[in-house]
């Protein structure tokens, strides 16, 4: 089993929870074989994403897609000053 754990520090816990809600809507396709979990470290403002699959390529694709979506979420939050 190949695993990847990514810890993304955000400005505050509120932003981490918004990112969790936005990214949690889309699950990994069943055919990808990737198991993904998302959580927020309470009081830290850190979004934690864990990926696991039998094939390294599947994990790589899932992580790349996660970062693409995360960038969109963070850019959107940046548009709202004071958030």
N, C-alpha and C positions, 0 to 999 in steps of 0.2 A: 504494500500500500504506500503510495506517495502522498505526502501531506505538505501543505503550505499554510503558515499562519502569518497574517498580515495585521499589524497594529497601526492604525491611522490616527495620529493625534489631530484633533480639531480644536477650534477656538474655545469651545465650552461644551458642557454635557448636552445642552439644548441642541446645538448643531449636530452632535453625534447621534442624538435620537432622531432628528429629522432625516439625516442620511440613512440611518437604519431603516426607517419607515419607507423611504423612497427606494432604497435598494432591495428591500425585502419583498417587494411586490412580485418581482420576477424570480422564479426559482430556476434552477438548472434543468435543462431538458433531460428527461429520463434516459434517453439514449446516450447522453454524454458520459454516464457512469460516475459523475462527480457529485459528491455530497458536500454541500456548502452550509455553513452556519454563520450567522451574524449576531453580534451582541455588542452592547456598550458597557464598558467598564464604569460602574457607578462612581460618580464623584470625580472622574478623571477626564471626561471628554474625549475618550479614546474609543474608536470603532474597531472592533476585532472581527476579522473575517478568517474563517478556517475552511480550507478546501482539502478534499481527500478523494483519491481515485486510484485505480490499478495502473493506469498509464500516465506517465509524466506529461505527454502531449495534452491529455485531457485537462490536467491541472493547469498547465501553461495557458491554454486557450481560455479556461474559466477565469484565471487571474487577470489576463489581458482584458477580457470583457468587463470584469469588475472595475478595473482602473479606468476604462473608458467611461463607464457609467458614473463612477465616483467623481471624475473630473466634471461631468455635466452637472451633477448635483452640487458640487462645491461652487462652480461658476454661477449657478442659479442663486445659491444662497448669498454669494458676494454681491449680487445685484440689489439685494435688499439690505441697505445700510442699517446698522443698529441691531441686526439679527443675532 
